[in-house]
Amino acid sequence: MGYSSAVLSLIAGGVLALERIRSSPPPRKKISVMGTVNTEVVRGPLAQGWPKAAPYDVIVVNGESKWEPAGLVKQSRTAAGL
């Protein structure tokens, strides 16, 4: 998660990375080692997304999902009609 967020931060104005599990080393440390300054890491359930900072211009799901991420789609700028 940390690496993909760092790479995305090179092409985006800002990145909010949602992490559900504790990892070692923490994603924030991985990202800071890569010199990324426009990335925020938050913890929470992936299915709910992070509505506090919505709407998002782009949402990237990094990995496989067995559920339709309807909650994430609702948080996109396009779905919000903006």
N, C-alpha and C positions, 0 to 999 in steps of 0.2 A: 504494500500500500504506500509506503513512504516514497519509494522510487518513482512510481507512476505519478504521484502527486507532484513531486519535484519536477519531473519532465513536463507535466501539464502547466506548471507555474511559469515555465519559460515562454509559453505562447498565450497565456491568459493573463488578464489583469489581476486576478486573484483566484485562489483555490480554497475551497472548504472541503476537507477530507473527513468523512464520517467513518469511524472505526467502531466495530462492535465488540471486539475481543481485545484483551490486554495482550500485548506482544512484547518481546524483548529483543533488541532494545525498542523503547517506545517510538512510535512513528514520528513524534515531534523531534526527537533526537536525530533520527535518520535524516529528516528534512533539513534540520539546521546544519548538519555536517555537510550537506550538499550546497549550502549557501542560499537557500530559498528564504525570501523574506515576505512573500505575499501569499503564504499558505497558513491556514488555521486548521488544527486537528481537533475534532470534537468526538465524544463517545456517545453512542446511543444505538437503539435498534434500527437496523438497516431498512426494514420494511416501512418504517414511518418517515424515513428521511430526516431532514432537519428543517422543519417549517419556520423556525425562528428567523432564518435568513432568506427565506423564499421571497420572491420568485428568482429562479436561476436561469441564466441564459443557456447553459449547457449542463446536462447531468450525465456523468459517465459511471457506469456500473462495471467494475473491474472484477470479473469472475462469473461463475455460473449461478443462475437463479432458478428455482423450481416454482416460483410464484410470479405472477404478473405484478410489476411494481407500480400499481395504480396510485399509491400514495406519493411516489416520486414524480410520476407524470403530472399530477395535479400541482406540483411545486415548480414546474417549468414555466418560464415567461410566456411561451406560446399557449399552453393550456390555460393560463390565467387571463389570456386575451390582451396581453400588454405588448 
